[in-house]
Amino acid sequence: MPIIEDLPLFPLTSHLFPGGRLPLRIFEPRYVRMVRESFDREHAFAMCMLDPKGNKDANTHIWPLATLVKVIDFDALEDGMLGITVEGIQKVEIMTIRTEPDELRLGRVRPMDNWQATPLDDAFSPLRQKLSEIYQDYPELGQLYQHPQWQDAAWLAQRWLEVVPLEAGQKQRLWTADPDQTLLLLNDLIQSQ
């Protein structure tokens, strides 16, 4: 996949990785425009992680690794907001960012390799079980996945990165490792609590 020019960026405190799904409520005019225009583009937009130490004016408040998403469902909500569900498609690296007059950020992004599906090591079965329990306790999360890929280490690691309460910078570093390394670190973190 070639470099993508002028891809809208949607920085958020929630995190989404390839293969993940996330419902969103869109109300700011710049993001309503982003969603509306996404239906006319091959690539919708990128979900980005916020860096609280970054400078918004210099666009350093957005971490460089992001997820290219597509809109898989949308609805006008009773409160007048736009409800959409997005699915993570591709890991991308944001190379440059420019700001439009309405403050919508557009990035020049380079697609990166997604984690490849790999069989889950039996040592990580407790992580699989714990995430299954989380999805049962929070059905709004579990219902997003009609066919969970419990035996895929990459899928499991990325779903954990979406729900575990780590700073975005830590998630960025874990995302540069491989799925088994990430699961090992997550397993240590969860077992210590």
VOGUTOR-998177 format. One record per residue (C-alpha): residue number from 1; x, y, z. Coordinates in steps of 0.05 Angstrom, whole numbers. Example, Ala and Ser with C-alpha at 12.3 -4.5 7.8 and 13.67 -1.06 7.14 Angstrom:
(1 (246 -90 156));
(2 (273 -21 143));
This chain:
(1 (0 0 0));
(2 (30 68 -20));
(3 (36 129 24));
(4 (-31 161 38));
(5 (-35 237 32));
(6 (-83 281 71));
(7 (-113 226 113));
(8 (-159 255 167));
(9 (-134 240 237));
(10 (-181 227 296));
(11 (-143 233 361));
(12 (-178 200 419));
(13 (-166 175 490));
(14 (-196 108 469));
(15 (-150 63 430));
(16 (-164 19 370));
(17 (-118 -30 336));
(18 (-125 -71 272));
(19 (-181 -122 278));
(20 (-215 -82 333));
(21 (-282 -48 333));
(22 (-304 14 369));
(23 (-371 52 372));
(24 (-363 128 370));
(25 (-409 187 381));
(26 (-390 243 333));
(27 (-413 313 348));
(28 (-358 364 333));
(29 (-369 395 263));
(30 (-298 379 240));
(31 (-308 305 256));
(32 (-378 303 226));
(33 (-345 330 162));
(34 (-290 278 168));
(35 (-341 221 172));
(36 (-385 249 116));
(37 (-325 257 70));
(38 (-298 188 88));
(39 (-353 155 47));
(40 (-323 187 -16));
(41 (-252 163 -1));
(42 (-217 96 -7));
(43 (-190 105 63));
(44 (-236 132 118));
(45 (-190 162 171));
(46 (-139 142 224));
(47 (-152 133 298));
(48 (-94 165 336));
(49 (-70 163 407));
(50 (-62 228 446));
(51 (4 248 478));
(52 (-13 292 538));
(53 (58 319 539));
(54 (54 341 466));
(55 (40 410 439));
(56 (-27 417 403));
(57 (-5 477 362));
(58 (56 440 337));
(59 (16 376 327));
(60 (62 337 373));
(61 (2 317 416));
(62 (-11 257 369));
(63 (32 195 375));
(64 (62 171 309));
(65 (31 101 306));
(66 (-43 100 288));
(67 (-96 54 259));
(68 (-129 63 192));
(69 (-203 50 201));
(70 (-266 40 160));
(71 (-337 57 181));
(72 (-377 -7 185));
(73 (-442 21 214));
(74 (-474 89 226));
(75 (-538 118 254));
(76 (-568 185 273));
(77 (-576 183 348));
(78 (-636 211 386));
(79 (-593 266 417));
(80 (-575 292 348));
(81 (-505 262 348));
(82 (-479 216 295));
(83 (-465 145 319));
(84 (-414 104 280));
(85 (-377 39 290));
(86 (-307 34 262));
(87 (-263 -25 249));
(88 (-187 -22 252));
(89 (-156 -43 185));
(90 (-83 -25 181));
(91 (-26 0 225));
(92 (2 65 198));
(93 (57 113 217));
(94 (41 188 215));
(95 (98 223 179));
(96 (72 295 178));
(97 (10 331 203));
(98 (-23 394 179));
(99 (-83 430 209));
(100 (-143 453 169));
(101 (-179 519 186));
(102 (-232 480 226));
(103 (-175 446 264));
(104 (-185 378 231));
(105 (-116 346 228));
(106 (-93 314 163));
(107 (-34 268 160));
(108 (14 240 110));
(109 (17 167 131));
(110 (57 106 114));
(111 (24 38 119));
(112 (62 -11 163));
(113 (57 -86 170));
(114 (2 -110 215));
(115 (18 -165 265));
(116 (9 -232 230));
(117 (-40 -283 258));
(118 (-1 -332 301));
(119 (-25 -390 344));
(120 (-35 -372 417));
(121 (15 -405 464));
(122 (-19 -445 519));
(123 (18 -403 570));
(124 (-28 -345 551));
(125 (-93 -384 561));
(126 (-107 -344 626));
(127 (-105 -280 585));
(128 (-155 -309 536));
(129 (-200 -330 593));
(130 (-195 -263 629));
(131 (-212 -224 566));
(132 (-271 -270 554));
(133 (-295 -253 624));
(134 (-287 -179 611));
(135 (-329 -185 548));
(136 (-382 -222 588));
(137 (-382 -169 642));
(138 (-385 -113 590));
(139 (-430 -140 535));
(140 (-425 -75 497));
(141 (-353 -96 483));
(142 (-365 -169 472));
(143 (-422 -159 423));
(144 (-374 -122 376));
(145 (-341 -189 360));
(146 (-388 -241 330));
(147 (-328 -287 317));
(148 (-273 -274 368));
(149 (-206 -302 347));
(150 (-186 -330 414));
(151 (-131 -375 386));
(152 (-95 -318 350));
(153 (-40 -285 392));
(154 (-40 -222 350));
(155 (-116 -213 357));
(156 (-114 -226 432));
(157 (-55 -179 444));
(158 (-88 -122 406));
(159 (-155 -131 442));
(160 (-117 -128 508));
(161 (-81 -64 486));
(162 (-149 -34 474));
(163 (-175 -47 544));
(164 (-115 -47 590));
(165 (-105 19 627));
(166 (-36 37 603));
(167 (-11 105 579));
(168 (-12 114 504));
(169 (64 118 502));
(170 (69 49 533));
(171 (19 21 483));
(172 (59 52 426));
(173 (122 16 451));
(174 (85 -50 460));
(175 (57 -44 390));
(176 (128 -43 362));
(177 (143 -111 395));
(178 (114 -176 371));
(179 (48 -205 397));
(180 (80 -257 443));
(181 (126 -205 475));
(182 (66 -160 485));
(183 (25 -217 515));
(184 (83 -235 561));
(185 (87 -164 588));
(186 (11 -158 594));
(187 (9 -225 630));
(188 (61 -201 680));
(189 (22 -136 690));
(190 (-45 -170 700));
(191 (-17 -225 746));
(192 (15 -172 791));
(193 (-52 -139 804));
